[in-house]
Amino acid sequence: MIKNIKVKEFDEDTRIDRWLKRQFTSLTQNFIEKNLRKGKITVNNKKIKANYKVIVDDIINIHEYLETKYYSLTKKINKKILPVLLLKKFKNSIIYQNSDFIIINKWNGITTQGSSKIEISIDDIIKKLSKHYNLVHRLDKDTSGLLIIAKNLKATKLFAKLFKEQTITKIYIALCQGVPKNLNSIVRLEIKNKIHHNVKTITKYSVIKKRNKISLNLFKPFTGKTHQIRVISKYLNCPIIGDRKYNSSHKYKLEKLKLNAYYLKFHFNDKKYEFKSILPTHFLNFMKKNNLYVKFDKYIYNFL
């Protein structure tokens, strides 16, 4: 028996061995390579190697197909109950979407990708909407702002490439307790990651307003390490207001984290995209209360 399967758009540019493992979780790498070598698995009736990348409408031919060999193990179903109000909040947070990706204005207090069996994350929400949706980067739980979600595998891979090549421009806004000694600079700092290895980080920053020992700062990370901006702020002796991990002062202990992923710019499929977040009410109120409110556009473009 021969089984023929057509490759769908969201699987394009995937290695054939990985494509087979997604379709049939029972298969081992050794089994796949052996059957590709013997011509028992072909593409468009032609022998190919394990590193061949499939394209849309390729026909995968499985010769001597047996359901006892080619089957998928049942995956655990996400049993988290998604409240209707949370789904509505997510949909209201969408500021742009097309056939390839979504840009949301993430709110404070929700993890991007959670490990808790109870707590619901952005990843939990998007997987309920479509199994093809994927996160392509992350924001800390208490960081608000722009987050990219890919709608298909092709877009996921392209964003991964853009992030790796550092061609996505990201600018964060932070309200900090204290003022850096230098008002404009680039910080090169080694910080410890989760497995306690030192990793190199590069971050550009600029103070755009200061008052009463509070600074309103722009940060542009050239690397994407966990807590990078929060660690850099502490290193500059101006920890972010509301940061319970890196700010030891109790003066603003009731404030939410004043860090926002404000600006994104990238090229996707030869088209330029540019987005700005909508600052949370608590962020705007704090700026106004402390006479730190500014119109950001001119500062953003000078900072680029």
ROTORLO-351995 format. One record per residue (C-alpha): residue number from 1; x, z, y. Coordinates in nm, 4 decimals, always signed. Each point is the difference from the previous one (the first is absolute). Last residue first. Example, Ala and Ser with C-alpha at 12.3 -4.5 7.8 and 13.67 -1.06 7.14 Angstrom:
<node 2, <+1.3670, +0.7140, -0.1060>>;
<node 1, <-0.1370, +0.0660, -0.3440>>;
//
This chain:
<node 304, <+1.7177, +1.6208, +5.4973>>;
<node 303, <+0.0127, +0.2956, +0.2395>>;
<node 302, <-0.0913, -0.2061, +0.3062>>;
<node 301, <-0.3034, -0.1331, -0.1886>>;
<node 300, <-0.1112, +0.3472, -0.1101>>;
<node 299, <+0.0512, +0.1570, +0.3427>>;
<node 298, <-0.2094, -0.2659, +0.1745>>;
<node 297, <-0.2802, +0.0385, -0.2556>>;
<node 296, <-0.0156, +0.3794, -0.0128>>;
<node 295, <-0.2307, +0.0939, +0.2825>>;
<node 294, <+0.1032, +0.3586, +0.0699>>;
<node 293, <-0.1417, +0.3497, -0.0509>>;
<node 292, <+0.2496, +0.2837, +0.0250>>;
<node 291, <-0.1838, +0.2252, +0.2431>>;
<node 290, <-0.0083, +0.2872, -0.2507>>;
<node 289, <-0.3790, +0.0014, -0.0494>>;
<node 288, <-0.0067, -0.3800, +0.0048>>;
<node 287, <+0.2629, -0.0330, -0.2708>>;
<node 286, <-0.1646, +0.2683, -0.2162>>;
<node 285, <-0.3407, -0.1633, +0.0364>>;
<node 284, <+0.1377, -0.3414, -0.1009>>;
<node 283, <+0.1615, +0.1360, -0.3179>>;
<node 282, <-0.3065, +0.2079, -0.0985>>;
<node 281, <-0.2208, -0.3074, +0.0565>>;
<node 280, <+0.2037, -0.2126, -0.2385>>;
<node 279, <+0.1961, -0.2951, +0.1441>>;
<node 278, <-0.1419, -0.3438, -0.0749>>;
<node 277, <+0.2794, -0.1962, -0.1628>>;
<node 276, <+0.1679, -0.3130, +0.1260>>;
<node 275, <+0.0385, -0.3219, -0.1991>>;
<node 274, <+0.2068, -0.3188, +0.0174>>;
<node 273, <-0.0071, -0.2905, -0.2436>>;
<node 272, <+0.2022, -0.3209, +0.0144>>;
<node 271, <-0.0902, -0.2809, -0.2410>>;
<node 270, <+0.2520, -0.1785, -0.2209>>;
<node 269, <-0.1540, +0.1387, -0.3221>>;
<node 268, <+0.0295, +0.3550, +0.1357>>;
<node 267, <+0.2141, +0.0712, +0.3051>>;
<node 266, <+0.0230, +0.3634, +0.1091>>;
<node 265, <-0.0815, +0.2466, +0.2788>>;
<node 264, <-0.1384, +0.3524, -0.0319>>;
<node 263, <-0.0559, +0.2659, +0.2678>>;
<node 262, <-0.1369, +0.3555, +0.0150>>;
<node 261, <+0.1006, +0.1844, -0.3159>>;
<node 260, <-0.1029, +0.3324, +0.1559>>;
<node 259, <+0.1675, +0.3404, -0.0009>>;
<node 258, <-0.1538, +0.3008, +0.1731>>;
<node 257, <-0.0661, +0.2062, -0.3127>>;
<node 256, <-0.3157, +0.2046, +0.0541>>;
<node 255, <+0.0230, +0.2963, +0.2359>>;
<node 254, <-0.0673, +0.3588, -0.1088>>;
<node 253, <+0.3696, +0.0872, -0.0263>>;
<node 252, <+0.0730, -0.1133, +0.3550>>;
<node 251, <+0.2092, +0.2962, +0.1126>>;
<node 250, <+0.0939, +0.1050, -0.3535>>;
<node 249, <+0.3442, -0.1582, +0.0062>>;
<node 248, <+0.1610, -0.0866, -0.3364>>;
<node 247, <-0.0581, -0.3755, +0.0350>>;
<node 246, <+0.1195, -0.1934, -0.3079>>;
<node 245, <-0.2644, +0.0811, -0.2609>>;
<node 244, <-0.2996, +0.1047, +0.2076>>;
<node 243, <+0.0259, -0.2996, +0.2312>>;
<node 242, <-0.2733, +0.0581, +0.2594>>;
<node 241, <+0.2211, -0.0999, +0.2930>>;
<node 240, <+0.2903, -0.2143, -0.1160>>;
<node 239, <+0.3407, +0.1654, +0.0016>>;
<node 238, <+0.2092, -0.0477, +0.3164>>;
<node 237, <+0.3482, +0.1242, -0.0824>>;
<node 236, <+0.1246, -0.3556, -0.0672>>;
<node 235, <+0.0461, +0.0899, -0.3712>>;
<node 234, <-0.3619, +0.1237, -0.0072>>;
<node 233, <-0.1167, -0.3353, +0.1328>>;
<node 232, <+0.2185, -0.1830, -0.2529>>;
<node 231, <-0.1563, +0.1983, -0.2867>>;
<node 230, <-0.3543, -0.0826, +0.1154>>;
<node 229, <+0.0929, -0.3635, +0.0539>>;
<node 228, <+0.1435, -0.0374, -0.3517>>;
<node 227, <-0.2664, +0.1999, -0.1871>>;
<node 226, <+0.0625, -0.2178, -0.3093>>;
<node 225, <+0.2383, -0.2874, +0.0707>>;
<node 224, <-0.0829, -0.3397, +0.1452>>;
<node 223, <+0.3046, -0.1390, +0.1769>>;
<node 222, <+0.0104, -0.1724, +0.3396>>;
<node 221, <-0.2316, +0.2687, +0.1390>>;
<node 220, <-0.1272, -0.0560, +0.3570>>;
<node 219, <-0.0999, +0.3219, +0.1719>>;
<node 218, <-0.1751, +0.0345, +0.3361>>;
<node 217, <-0.0129, +0.3401, +0.1666>>;
<node 216, <-0.2267, +0.2193, +0.2116>>;
<node 215, <+0.2028, +0.3089, +0.0794>>;
<node 214, <-0.1120, +0.3603, +0.0474>>;
<node 213, <+0.2161, +0.2554, +0.1829>>;
<node 212, <-0.2559, +0.0300, +0.2841>>;
<node 211, <-0.0039, -0.3775, +0.0590>>;
<node 210, <+0.1676, -0.3033, -0.1473>>;
<node 209, <-0.0929, -0.3689, -0.0103>>;
<node 208, <+0.1290, -0.3144, -0.1674>>;
<node 207, <+0.2754, +0.1545, -0.2105>>;
<node 206, <+0.1524, -0.2766, -0.2115>>;
<node 205, <+0.0956, -0.0185, -0.3669>>;
<node 204, <+0.1846, -0.2245, -0.2448>>;
<node 203, <+0.0300, +0.1151, -0.3603>>;
<node 202, <+0.2533, -0.0792, -0.2700>>;
<node 201, <-0.0041, +0.1913, -0.3284>>;
<node 200, <+0.2587, +0.0409, -0.2736>>;
<node 199, <-0.0987, +0.1774, -0.3202>>;
<node 198, <+0.1515, +0.3208, -0.1352>>;
<node 197, <-0.1275, +0.0741, -0.3490>>;
<node 196, <-0.2109, +0.3093, -0.0520>>;
<node 195, <-0.2481, -0.1560, -0.2433>>;
<node 194, <-0.2740, +0.0029, +0.2631>>;
<node 193, <+0.2302, -0.1527, +0.2639>>;
<node 192, <+0.2677, +0.1751, +0.2010>>;
<node 191, <+0.0802, -0.1325, +0.3450>>;
<node 190, <+0.2987, -0.1949, +0.1303>>;
<node 189, <-0.0263, -0.0768, +0.3699>>;
<node 188, <+0.0566, -0.2940, +0.2287>>;
<node 187, <-0.1903, +0.0635, +0.3220>>;
<node 186, <-0.0429, -0.2722, +0.2620>>;
<node 185, <-0.0377, +0.1074, +0.3615>>;
<node 184, <-0.2194, +0.0426, +0.3068>>;
<node 183, <-0.0732, +0.3280, +0.1820>>;
<node 182, <+0.3222, +0.1640, -0.1128>>;
<node 181, <-0.0252, +0.3795, -0.0230>>;
<node 180, <-0.3326, -0.0304, -0.1826>>;
<node 179, <-0.2948, +0.1837, +0.1626>>;
<node 178, <-0.1895, +0.2904, -0.1547>>;
<node 177, <-0.3158, +0.0374, -0.2056>>;
<node 176, <-0.0730, -0.3614, -0.0876>>;
<node 175, <-0.2986, -0.2281, +0.0411>>;
<node 174, <+0.0651, -0.3025, -0.2195>>;
<node 173, <-0.0769, -0.3708, +0.0178>>;
<node 172, <+0.1167, -0.2230, -0.2837>>;
<node 171, <+0.1221, -0.3586, +0.0117>>;
<node 170, <+0.0193, -0.2293, -0.3018>>;
<node 169, <+0.1455, -0.3509, -0.0029>>;
<node 168, <-0.0247, -0.1748, -0.3363>>;
<node 167, <+0.3052, -0.2198, -0.0612>>;
<node 166, <+0.1977, +0.2719, -0.1768>>;
<node 165, <+0.1014, -0.2362, -0.2831>>;
<node 164, <-0.1300, +0.2514, -0.2537>>;
<node 163, <-0.3180, +0.0512, +0.2024>>;
<node 162, <-0.0627, -0.3736, +0.0206>>;
<node 161, <+0.0689, -0.0465, -0.3722>>;
<node 160, <-0.2397, +0.2813, -0.0951>>;
<node 159, <-0.2550, -0.1604, +0.2342>>;
<node 158, <+0.0370, -0.3298, -0.1875>>;
<node 157, <-0.0314, +0.1682, -0.3379>>;
<node 156, <-0.3210, +0.1801, +0.0927>>;
<node 155, <-0.1400, -0.3189, +0.1551>>;
<node 154, <+0.0502, -0.1858, -0.3281>>;
<node 153, <-0.1435, +0.2888, -0.1998>>;
<node 152, <-0.3258, +0.0086, +0.1932>>;
<node 151, <-0.1805, +0.1869, +0.2774>>;
<node 150, <+0.3041, +0.1631, +0.1602>>;
<node 149, <-0.0626, +0.3187, +0.1986>>;
<node 148, <+0.1935, +0.0617, +0.3230>>;
<node 147, <-0.0221, +0.3340, +0.1848>>;
<node 146, <-0.0149, +0.0535, +0.3760>>;
<node 145, <-0.0413, +0.3484, +0.1379>>;
<node 144, <-0.0219, +0.3685, -0.0829>>;
<node 143, <+0.2644, +0.2249, -0.1524>>;
<node 142, <-0.1344, +0.3143, -0.1676>>;
<node 141, <+0.0155, -0.1292, -0.3576>>;
<node 140, <+0.3257, -0.1860, +0.0539>>;
<node 139, <-0.0226, -0.3776, +0.0351>>;
<node 138, <+0.0712, -0.2510, -0.2736>>;
<node 137, <+0.0958, -0.3604, -0.0647>>;
<node 136, <-0.1327, -0.2987, -0.1973>>;
<node 135, <-0.3130, +0.1640, -0.1399>>;
<node 134, <-0.1839, -0.2253, -0.2422>>;
<node 133, <-0.3451, -0.1585, -0.0390>>;
<node 132, <-0.0525, -0.1995, -0.3211>>;
<node 131, <-0.2060, +0.2689, -0.1754>>;
<node 130, <-0.2538, -0.0348, +0.2791>>;
<node 129, <-0.2177, +0.2391, +0.2040>>;
<node 128, <+0.0538, +0.3027, -0.2245>>;
<node 127, <+0.3732, -0.0777, +0.0000>>;
<node 126, <-0.0118, +0.0004, +0.3818>>;
<node 125, <-0.1471, +0.3509, +0.0134>>;
<node 124, <+0.2365, +0.1561, -0.2533>>;
<node 123, <+0.2988, -0.1504, +0.1842>>;
<node 122, <-0.1238, +0.1460, +0.3297>>;
<node 121, <+0.0095, +0.3388, -0.1732>>;
<node 120, <-0.2636, +0.2321, -0.1459>>;
<node 119, <+0.1028, +0.3556, -0.0860>>;
<node 118, <-0.1255, +0.1270, -0.3346>>;
<node 117, <+0.2416, -0.1203, -0.2664>>;
<node 116, <+0.2833, +0.0277, +0.2508>>;
<node 115, <+0.2704, -0.2653, -0.0155>>;
<node 114, <-0.0912, -0.1613, +0.3301>>;
<node 113, <+0.0889, -0.3351, +0.1502>>;
<node 112, <-0.0644, -0.0390, +0.3713>>;
<node 111, <-0.0967, +0.3618, +0.0406>>;
<node 110, <-0.2897, +0.0882, +0.2298>>;
<node 109, <+0.0207, +0.2619, +0.2750>>;
<node 108, <+0.0461, -0.2066, +0.3120>>;
<node 107, <-0.1735, -0.3396, +0.0233>>;
<node 106, <+0.1273, -0.3397, -0.1050>>;
<node 105, <-0.0799, -0.2898, +0.2363>>;
<node 104, <-0.0327, -0.2699, -0.2621>>;
<node 103, <+0.1563, -0.3448, -0.0305>>;
<node 102, <-0.1296, -0.2035, -0.2948>>;
<node 101, <+0.1779, -0.2806, -0.1834>>;
<node 100, <-0.0177, -0.3405, -0.1671>>;
<node 99, <-0.3477, -0.1477, +0.0544>>;
<node 98, <-0.0186, +0.1364, +0.3551>>;
<node 97, <-0.0356, +0.3488, +0.1458>>;
<node 96, <+0.0279, +0.1797, +0.3317>>;
<node 95, <-0.0817, +0.3350, +0.1599>>;
<node 94, <-0.1264, +0.1719, -0.3146>>;
<node 93, <-0.0597, +0.3704, +0.0718>>;
<node 92, <-0.3796, -0.0405, -0.0147>>;
<node 91, <+0.0305, -0.1144, -0.3617>>;
<node 90, <+0.2068, +0.3086, -0.0827>>;
<node 89, <-0.2463, +0.2332, +0.1708>>;
<node 88, <-0.2871, -0.1625, -0.1909>>;
<node 87, <+0.1845, +0.0559, -0.3271>>;
<node 86, <+0.0527, +0.3621, +0.1004>>;
<node 85, <-0.3684, +0.0406, +0.0901>>;
<node 84, <-0.1078, -0.1426, -0.3368>>;
<node 83, <+0.2124, +0.2549, -0.1867>>;
<node 82, <+0.2335, -0.1549, -0.2602>>;
<node 81, <-0.0248, +0.1848, -0.3301>>;
<node 80, <+0.3356, +0.0118, -0.1711>>;
<node 79, <-0.0275, -0.1192, -0.3584>>;
<node 78, <+0.2712, -0.2627, +0.0242>>;
<node 77, <-0.0279, -0.1577, -0.3418>>;
<node 76, <+0.2879, +0.0603, -0.2335>>;
<node 75, <+0.1210, -0.3314, -0.1353>>;
<node 74, <-0.1224, -0.1313, -0.3324>>;
<node 73, <+0.2824, -0.1682, -0.1901>>;
<node 72, <-0.0125, -0.3727, +0.0355>>;
<node 71, <+0.0084, -0.2336, -0.2974>>;
<node 70, <+0.2098, -0.2797, -0.1376>>;
<node 69, <+0.1229, +0.0982, -0.3470>>;
<node 68, <-0.3263, +0.0912, -0.1757>>;
<node 67, <-0.1804, -0.2588, +0.2123>>;
<node 66, <+0.2040, -0.2718, -0.1686>>;
<node 65, <+0.1252, -0.3150, +0.1756>>;
<node 64, <+0.2114, -0.2309, -0.2159>>;
<node 63, <+0.0880, -0.1949, +0.3144>>;
<node 62, <-0.0490, +0.1587, +0.3431>>;
<node 61, <-0.0178, -0.2720, +0.2645>>;
<node 60, <+0.0190, +0.1163, +0.3636>>;
<node 59, <-0.1606, -0.2640, +0.2194>>;
<node 58, <+0.1438, -0.0110, +0.3524>>;
<node 57, <-0.2884, -0.0139, +0.2495>>;
<node 56, <+0.1819, +0.2012, +0.2680>>;
<node 55, <+0.3716, +0.0382, -0.0651>>;
<node 54, <+0.1968, +0.1927, -0.2622>>;
<node 53, <+0.3567, +0.1087, +0.0518>>;
<node 52, <+0.2357, -0.0792, -0.2903>>;
<node 51, <+0.2320, +0.2975, -0.0638>>;
<node 50, <-0.1019, +0.0329, -0.3661>>;
<node 49, <+0.1058, -0.3572, -0.0764>>;
<node 48, <-0.2223, -0.3082, -0.0347>>;
<node 47, <-0.1168, -0.2316, -0.2774>>;
<node 46, <-0.2616, -0.2525, +0.1125>>;
<node 45, <-0.3664, -0.0176, -0.1045>>;
<node 44, <-0.1146, +0.0650, +0.3588>>;
<node 43, <+0.1845, +0.3289, -0.0329>>;
<node 42, <+0.1076, +0.0971, -0.3504>>;
<node 41, <-0.0224, +0.2986, -0.2360>>;
<node 40, <+0.0750, -0.0823, -0.3640>>;
<node 39, <+0.2893, -0.2139, +0.1209>>;
<node 38, <+0.2555, +0.1861, -0.2128>>;
<node 37, <+0.1875, +0.1250, +0.3081>>;
<node 36, <-0.3237, +0.1055, +0.1713>>;
<node 35, <-0.1036, +0.1827, -0.3172>>;
<node 34, <+0.3289, +0.1911, -0.0220>>;
<node 33, <+0.0001, +0.0816, +0.3719>>;
<node 32, <-0.3529, +0.1399, -0.0171>>;
<node 31, <+0.0556, +0.2051, -0.3154>>;
<node 30, <+0.3229, +0.1498, +0.1418>>;
<node 29, <-0.1691, +0.0889, +0.3289>>;
<node 28, <-0.2742, +0.1836, -0.1899>>;
<node 27, <-0.3651, -0.1007, -0.0060>>;
<node 26, <-0.2833, +0.2550, -0.0252>>;
<node 25, <-0.0735, -0.0155, +0.3738>>;
<node 24, <-0.1450, -0.3498, -0.0390>>;
<node 23, <-0.0939, -0.1657, +0.3291>>;
<node 22, <+0.2367, +0.2032, +0.2140>>;
<node 21, <+0.2766, -0.0291, -0.2586>>;
<node 20, <-0.0504, -0.3762, -0.0150>>;
<node 19, <+0.0347, -0.0324, +0.3788>>;
<node 18, <+0.3166, +0.2075, -0.0109>>;
<node 17, <+0.1537, -0.2320, -0.2606>>;
<node 16, <-0.1185, -0.3068, +0.1929>>;
<node 15, <+0.1646, +0.1154, +0.3219>>;
<node 14, <-0.2532, +0.0282, +0.2835>>;
<node 13, <-0.0007, -0.2595, +0.2794>>;
<node 12, <-0.3793, -0.0409, -0.0138>>;
<node 11, <-0.2037, +0.2833, -0.1520>>;
<node 10, <-0.2429, +0.0316, +0.2956>>;
<node 9, <-0.0795, -0.3704, -0.0229>>;
<node 8, <-0.1109, +0.0000, -0.3628>>;
<node 7, <+0.1981, -0.1296, -0.2973>>;
<node 6, <-0.2165, -0.1795, -0.2590>>;
<node 5, <-0.0052, +0.1405, -0.3533>>;
<node 4, <+0.0125, -0.2076, -0.3181>>;
<node 3, <-0.0306, +0.1615, -0.3429>>;
<node 2, <+0.1145, -0.2028, -0.3003>>;
<node 1, <-0.1220, +0.0854, -0.3509>>;
//
